[in-house]
Amino acid sequence: MEDRIDRVAREAFGFDALRPGQREAIESVLAGRDTLVVMSTGSGKSAIYQIAGLLIEGATVVVSPLIALQRDQVEDLTAGGAAQLNSSVPAAERERALAELAEETLEFLFLAPEQLANEEVLAELAVARPSLLVVDEAHCVSEWGHDFRPEYLRVGAAAEALGRPTVLALTATAAPPVRDEIVERLGLRDPAVLVRGFDRPNIRLAVERFHGEQGAERKLRALQDAVEAAPKPGIVYVATRRQAEELAQSLCARDVTAASYHAGMRAAERDDVQERFMDGDLDVVVATTAFGMGIDKADVRWVFHSEVSESLDAYYQEIGRAGRDGEPAQATLFYRTEDVGLRRFFSAGGHVEVDEIAQVLEAVTGGVTEPAALQDATDLSETKLASALARLEEAGAVEVQPSGAVEAATDDTTAAVRTAAEEAEKRRVFDRSRVDMMRGYAEHDGCRRHYVLSYFGEPFEPPCGRCDNCEAGRGEPTADDVPFAIGVRVAHDQWGEGVVQRYDDDTVVVLFDEVGYKTLALDVLRERGLLEEV
């Protein structure tokens, strides 16, 4: 018998059946429970809030960082009415959207996160009393997320200002630390955390390794050869803007229609590259991580990486842009051990230093409270300022309002800076462990799909048959004789408590709360009794 969820899915959106995880998430939202949904790209996360929004009385507010994606969603949502609020919307259209919201004739309102800093907009939204607040690309709220957006830090406080509607957070990839931070930063109450559908079996996983003094040159040549030979279109991810430009030029010299894409280009130039790629006028985009979020091109046949990503979270998000049509696709990492040092350097550069934390607190206690003024006073980037404020807020030294304004909350600035600096150092250590997990993937000699899926907490029995190691006969299942079950909490004398993540033959990986991922030899663990269940 068809229930109301199936009926709305069929009548409003033309779905013959829901995908795994969608119904469970919709039912959770309909029950009024805060929900975090972690589902791979292309698995239908948008349908969750679209169906739930139509079934819940009251408006649905969707926070999304991508204006182009907002526009597409508004055009697709004919049932119930939809509108958007962002910097590209004319004043008259903006006023009309807010008026329709107040009159309860608008079902879906999409807005950019920076709109939450506008007190007038926030007040209008609060009067409308939305029943559902959707946070799309929720990993943007996490400093461990690969697309951290400082303006997302306002969403949790904004939810309170809106009368605390049910919150639905959606992301395509989030390992346990990122999931925990999403829950904390958004203030989710006893949330249902649904992790579903990470496996993309149509994507073949592979690593090409290069050694020796000539390794860098051989790697570049192999990458160029692979791009030239591979079916098009495809995406190459590189570490720096200069690499993006030089590789794109070298590919053009090989008669490959390619263009670079990075944050140093003007917005109009980036939009042009993206539009040409989407329209099929470009075969290859060579990009830094600035390219990809919201790119929904079904026929991307491969994603190649010239260097390791900052984490497996980032890597899996990036390769997930291949093969969305379900046809065979390829994800290859071109790897040198020396590349890990470069990634560690970039990761370290994103962390806030003690003197920067002190500088921010001094400005706040001196009466500088607005984010723009704080940036001017401290000369810090928006991301570093957000990180400093987050550490200070954790230390109880400041309070950040929904508008983004900051208020001092302690007189003991010395102790506050010390506590905030300790938290910053913990994050630095944790981030280094995430790079180490990426290195582990690159140097893994077993089933790569098992390695990735266990990182995200999704069970998988190797071999997968669709990675280079399994194809070479190296993807056999790991032994069943293990000291602790996966998912069990354990304690270590030095590193504190953590959760068992995965086993690889003679090693175990534990995600420790304070120091991140650690790989321990099983024979040493057993011999010395290094872990105990808690």
C-alpha positions in Angstrom: 0.0 0.0 0.0 1.4 3.4 -1.0 1.9 5.7 1.9 2.2 9.5 1.9 5.9 9.6 1.4 5.7 7.3 -1.7 2.8 9.4 -3.0 4.6 12.7 -2.7 7.8 11.2 -4.2 5.8 9.9 -7.2 3.3 12.8 -7.8 5.6 15.8 -7.0 8.9 14.5 -8.2 8.2 11.5 -10.5 10.2 9.0 -8.4 9.2 5.4 -8.9 11.0 4.3 -5.8 13.1 5.8 -3.0 16.8 5.0 -2.8 18.4 3.4 0.3 18.5 5.8 3.2 16.1 8.3 1.8 13.0 7.0 3.5 14.7 6.5 6.8 15.9 10.1 6.7 12.5 11.5 5.7 10.8 9.6 8.5 13.3 10.9 11.0 12.6 14.5 9.9 8.8 14.0 9.9 9.1 12.7 13.5 10.6 16.1 14.4 14.1 14.7 15.0 17.3 16.6 14.1 19.0 14.5 11.4 22.5 14.3 9.9 22.5 12.5 6.6 25.9 11.4 5.1 25.3 10.0 1.6 27.6 9.9 -1.4 27.3 12.4 -4.2 24.4 11.5 -6.6 22.5 9.4 -4.0 19.6 11.8 -3.8 20.1 13.9 -0.7 18.1 16.8 -2.1 15.0 14.6 -2.4 15.0 14.1 1.3 14.3 17.7 2.2 12.1 18.2 -0.9 9.7 15.4 0.1 9.9 16.1 3.8 9.3 19.8 3.2 6.1 19.2 1.3 4.9 16.9 4.0 5.6 19.2 7.0 3.3 22.1 7.6 5.2 25.4 7.4 8.1 26.7 5.3 11.5 25.0 4.7 14.6 27.2 4.8 17.6 25.7 2.9 21.1 27.1 3.6 23.3 26.4 0.6 26.7 27.9 -0.3 26.2 27.7 -4.1 24.2 30.3 -5.8 24.1 28.4 -9.1 22.8 25.3 -7.3 20.2 27.4 -5.5 19.0 28.7 -8.8 18.7 25.1 -10.3 16.8 23.9 -7.2 14.3 26.8 -7.4 13.7 26.1 -11.1 13.1 22.4 -10.3 10.7 22.9 -7.4 7.4 23.9 -8.9 5.4 22.2 -6.1 4.7 24.6 -3.2 6.7 27.4 -4.6 10.4 28.3 -4.1 12.6 31.3 -4.0 16.2 32.3 -3.2 18.0 34.9 -1.2 21.6 35.8 -2.1 23.8 38.6 -3.4 22.7 38.0 -7.0 19.0 38.5 -6.2 17.5 42.0 -7.0 16.0 43.9 -4.1 12.4 43.7 -5.5 12.7 39.9 -5.9 14.2 39.6 -2.4 11.3 41.6 -0.8 8.7 39.5 -2.7 10.3 36.3 -1.5 10.2 37.5 2.1 6.6 38.7 1.7 5.5 35.3 0.4 7.3 33.6 3.2 5.4 35.8 5.8 2.1 35.1 4.0 2.8 31.3 4.1 2.6 31.0 0.3 6.2 30.0 -0.1 7.3 26.4 0.7 11.0 26.6 0.1 13.4 29.5 0.6 17.0 29.0 -0.4 19.6 31.3 1.1 23.4 31.8 1.2 24.9 31.4 4.7 26.1 35.0 4.7 22.4 36.1 4.6 22.1 34.9 8.2 24.3 37.8 9.3 21.6 40.2 8.0 19.6 41.1 11.1 16.6 42.2 9.0 16.5 38.9 7.1 16.9 36.9 10.3 14.0 38.8 11.9 11.8 38.2 8.8 12.6 34.5 8.9 12.0 34.3 12.7 8.5 35.8 12.2 7.7 33.2 9.5 8.6 30.4 12.0 9.9 27.8 9.5 9.3 24.2 10.4 12.4 22.8 8.8 16.0 24.2 8.5 18.1 22.4 6.0 21.9 22.8 6.0 23.2 21.6 2.6 26.9 20.9 2.3 27.0 20.7 6.1 30.7 19.8 6.2 31.3 23.5 5.4 30.6 24.1 9.1 33.6 22.0 10.2 37.1 23.2 10.2 38.0 19.6 9.4 35.7 19.7 6.4 37.6 20.2 3.1 35.3 23.2 2.2 35.2 25.1 5.5 33.2 28.3 5.2 33.4 30.7 8.2 30.0 32.0 7.5 28.5 28.6 8.2 29.5 29.0 11.9 26.5 31.3 12.2 24.0 28.6 11.3 23.7 27.0 14.8 22.9 30.3 16.5 20.6 31.3 13.6 18.6 28.1 14.2 17.9 29.2 17.8 16.9 32.7 16.5 14.4 31.0 14.1 12.6 29.3 17.0 14.6 26.1 16.8 12.9 24.3 13.9 13.9 20.7 13.1 17.3 20.7 11.5 18.3 18.5 8.6 22.1 18.5 7.8 23.3 17.0 4.5 26.7 16.2 3.3 28.3 13.9 0.8 31.3 12.9 2.8 32.2 13.1 6.5 34.4 10.9 8.5 33.6 10.6 12.3 35.5 13.8 13.4 33.7 15.9 10.8 30.4 14.4 11.7 31.0 15.1 15.4 31.9 18.7 14.6 28.8 19.2 12.4 26.6 18.0 15.3 28.3 20.3 17.8 28.5 23.4 15.6 24.9 23.2 14.5 23.7 22.3 18.0 21.8 19.2 16.8 19.7 17.7 19.6 20.0 13.9 19.9 20.3 13.7 16.2 19.7 10.6 14.0 23.0 10.2 12.2 22.5 8.2 8.9 25.5 7.1 7.0 24.5 5.4 3.8 25.6 4.6 0.3 29.3 5.5 0.2 30.3 2.8 -2.1 30.6 3.8 -5.8 31.4 0.4 -7.3 31.5 1.8 -10.9 34.6 3.9 -10.0 37.9 1.9 -10.3 40.4 3.0 -7.7 44.1 3.0 -8.4 47.4 4.5 -7.4 50.4 5.0 -9.7 53.6 5.2 -7.5 56.9 6.9 -8.5 60.3 6.6 -6.8 63.8 7.9 -7.1 65.4 11.2 -8.1 63.6 11.4 -11.4 60.3 10.4 -9.8 58.7 13.9 -10.2 59.5 14.1 -13.9 58.3 10.6 -14.5 55.1 11.3 -12.6 54.3 14.4 -14.6 55.0 12.6 -17.9 52.8 9.7 -16.8 50.0 12.0 -15.8 50.1 13.9 -19.1 50.1 10.6 -21.0 47.2 9.2 -19.0 45.1 12.4 -19.6 45.8 12.3 -23.3 44.9 8.6 -23.6 41.8 8.6 -21.3 38.2 8.9 -22.6 36.9 12.5 -22.1 35.8 14.5 -20.1 37.8 14.4 -17.0 39.2 16.4 -14.1 42.8 16.7 -12.8 43.3 18.0 -9.3 46.7 19.6 -8.5 48.1 21.2 -5.3 48.9 24.8 -6.5 47.6 27.4 -8.9 50.9 27.4 -10.8 50.6 23.7 -11.4 47.1 24.1 -12.7 48.1 26.7 -15.3 51.3 24.9 -16.4 49.6 21.5 -16.7 46.7 22.9 -18.6 49.1 24.6 -21.1 51.1 21.4 -21.5 47.9 19.4 -22.3 46.8 22.0 -24.8 50.1 21.5 -26.5 49.2 17.8 -26.8 45.9 18.8 -28.6 43.8 18.2 -25.4 41.1 20.8 -24.9 42.0 21.8 -21.4 41.8 24.9 -19.1 42.9 25.7 -15.5 40.6 26.6 -12.7 41.8 28.1 -9.3 40.9 30.7 -6.7 43.4 33.2 -8.1 41.3 33.7 -11.3 38.6 36.3 -11.6 35.1 35.1 -10.9 34.1 35.6 -14.5 37.0 33.5 -15.7 36.1 30.7 -13.3 32.5 30.8 -14.4 33.5 30.6 -18.0 35.6 27.5 -17.5 32.9 25.8 -15.5 30.2 26.6 -18.1 32.4 25.4 -21.0 33.1 22.2 -19.1 29.4 21.6 -18.3 28.5 22.3 -21.9 31.0 19.9 -23.3 33.3 22.5 -24.9 36.1 21.6 -22.6 37.5 18.0 -22.3 39.6 18.6 -19.2 39.7 21.0 -16.3 43.0 21.1 -14.3 42.0 22.5 -10.9 42.9 23.2 -7.3 40.2 22.1 -4.8 38.4 25.4 -5.6 36.6 23.5 -8.4 33.9 20.9 -7.8 31.3 21.6 -5.2 28.0 21.6 -6.9 29.4 20.3 -10.2 26.8 17.8 -11.4 28.1 16.6 -14.7 27.0 13.0 -15.2 29.5 11.9 -17.8 32.9 12.7 -16.2 34.9 9.5 -17.0 37.8 10.0 -14.6 39.3 12.1 -11.9 43.1 12.1 -11.6 45.1 13.5 -8.7 48.6 14.9 -9.1 49.2 15.0 -5.3 47.5 13.5 -2.3 44.5 15.4 -0.9 44.4 16.9 2.6 42.3 13.9 3.8 40.4 10.9 2.6 37.2 13.1 3.1 38.5 15.5 0.5 39.8 12.8 -1.8 36.5 10.8 -1.8 34.5 14.0 -2.4 36.7 14.9 -5.4 36.7 11.4 -7.0 33.0 11.3 -6.5 32.6 13.7 -9.4 33.4 10.8 -11.8 30.8 8.3 -13.1 27.6 9.9 -11.8 25.8 8.3 -14.8 26.6 4.9 -13.3 28.9 4.0 -16.2 32.5 2.8 -15.5 34.8 5.6 -14.3 38.4 5.9 -13.1 40.0 7.5 -10.0 43.8 7.5 -10.1 46.3 9.1 -7.7 49.8 9.8 -9.1 51.9 9.5 -6.0 55.4 10.1 -4.6 56.1 9.8 -0.9 57.7 13.3 -1.1 54.3 14.7 -1.9 53.1 14.0 1.6 55.5 16.7 2.9 53.9 19.3 0.6 50.4 18.4 1.8 51.6 18.7 5.4 53.0 22.1 4.7 49.7 23.3 3.2 47.7 21.8 6.2 50.0 23.5 8.7 49.6 26.8 7.0 45.9 26.8 7.6 46.2 26.6 11.4 46.0 29.6 13.7 49.0 30.5 15.8 49.2 31.6 19.5 50.0 35.2 18.7 47.1 35.4 16.2 44.7 34.1 18.9 46.0 36.6 21.4 45.7 39.4 18.8 42.1 38.6 18.1 41.2 38.4 21.8 43.0 41.7 22.4 40.9 43.4 19.6 37.6 42.0 21.0 38.4 43.1 24.6 39.3 46.5 23.1 35.8 46.9 21.8 36.2 45.6 18.2 33.1 43.4 17.7 32.2 43.2 14.0 33.8 40.6 11.8 34.9 43.0 9.1 36.4 45.4 11.7 38.2 42.4 13.4 39.7 41.4 10.0 41.0 45.0 9.5 42.3 45.2 13.1 44.1 41.8 13.0 45.0 41.6 9.3 44.0 37.9 9.3 42.2 36.0 6.6 38.5 35.3 7.1 39.3 31.6 7.6 42.1 32.2 10.2 39.9 34.8 12.0 37.1 32.2 12.2 39.5 29.6 13.5 40.8 31.9 16.2 37.3 32.9 17.2 36.3 29.2 17.3 39.2 28.4 19.6 38.4 31.4 21.9 34.7 30.4 22.0 35.6 26.9 23.0 37.8 28.4 25.8 34.9 30.5 27.0 36.7 33.7 26.2 34.2 35.1 23.6 30.6 34.6 22.5 29.7 34.9 18.8 26.2 36.2 18.0 24.0 35.0 15.1 24.9 38.2 13.3 28.6 37.4 13.6 29.3 40.1 16.2 31.7 39.0 18.9 31.5 39.8 22.6 34.2 39.3 25.3 33.2 36.7 27.9 36.1 36.6 30.3 38.6 38.9 32.1 41.3 36.3 32.3 42.7 36.8 28.9 46.0 35.0 29.6 44.4 31.8 30.7 41.9 32.0 27.7 44.7 32.4 25.2 46.6 29.4 26.7 43.5 27.2 26.6 42.7 28.3 23.0 46.3 27.6 21.9 46.1 24.1 23.4 43.0 23.4 21.4 44.7 24.8 18.3 47.6 22.5 18.8 45.3 19.4 19.2 43.8 20.3 15.9 47.2 20.5 14.3 48.1 17.1 15.5 44.7 15.7 14.4 45.1 17.2 11.0 48.5 15.6 10.6 47.0 12.3 11.4 44.4 12.8 8.6 47.2 13.4 6.1 48.8 10.2 7.4 45.6 8.3 6.6 45.7 9.7 3.0 49.3 8.5 2.8 48.1 5.1 4.1 45.6 4.9 1.3 48.3 5.7 -1.3 50.7 3.0 0.1 48.0 0.4 0.9 48.6 -3.0 -0.6 45.1 -4.4 0.0 41.6 -3.6 -1.2 41.5 0.2 -1.6 37.7 0.3 -1.5 37.7 -1.5 1.9 40.2 1.0 3.2 38.1 4.0 2.2 34.8 2.7 3.3 36.0 1.6 6.7 37.4 5.1 7.1 33.8 6.4 6.8 32.4 3.7 9.0 30.7 1.7 6.3 31.1 -2.1 6.4 32.5 -3.7 3.3 33.9 -7.2 2.7 36.9 -7.2 0.4 37.9 -7.9 -2.3 36.1 -5.3 -4.4 37.5 -6.4 -7.8 37.5 -2.8 -8.9 40.8 -1.5 -7.7 44.4 -2.0 -8.8 45.3 -4.1 -5.7 42.3 -6.5 -6.0 42.9 -6.9 -9.7 46.5 -7.9 -8.8 45.2 -10.5 -6.3 46.1 -8.4 -3.2 42.6 -7.6 -1.9 41.9 -10.6 0.2 39.8 -10.2 3.4 41.6 -9.4 6.6 41.8 -12.0 9.4 38.8 -12.4 11.7 41.1 -13.0 14.8 41.1 -9.4 16.1 41.3 -8.2 19.7 38.5 -5.6 19.4 35.5 -5.3 17.2 35.3 -2.3 14.8 33.5 0.6 16.4 34.4 -0.4 20.0 35.8 2.4 22.3 39.2 1.7 23.7 41.7 3.5 25.9 45.5 4.0 25.5 47.7 5.2 28.4 49.2 8.0 26.4 46.6 8.9 23.7 43.4 8.5 25.8 40.2 7.1 24.5 39.3 6.3 20.9 37.3 4.1 18.5 38.6 1.1 16.6 38.3 2.0 12.9 39.8 -0.7 10.8 42.2 -3.7 10.5 44.8 -4.3 7.9 46.3 -7.8 8.3 48.9 -7.1 11.1 47.8 -3.5 12.1 44.8 -1.8 13.6 43.8 1.9 13.1 42.3 3.7 16.0 40.7 7.2 15.9 41.7 8.8 19.2 39.6 11.7 20.5 42.6 13.9 21.1 45.3 12.9 18.7 43.5 11.6 15.7 44.3 8.5 13.7 47.0 6.1 14.9 48.1 2.8 13.3 49.3 0.1 15.8 51.0 -3.2 15.1 48.8 -6.0 16.4 51.6 -8.1 17.7 53.0 -5.2 19.8 49.4 -4.3 20.9 48.8 -7.8 22.2 52.2 -8.3 23.7 52.2 -5.0 25.7 48.4 -4.7 26.3 48.4 -1.2 24.8 44.6 -0.9 24.5 41.7 -1.8 26.8 38.0 -1.7 26.1 36.1 1.0 27.8 
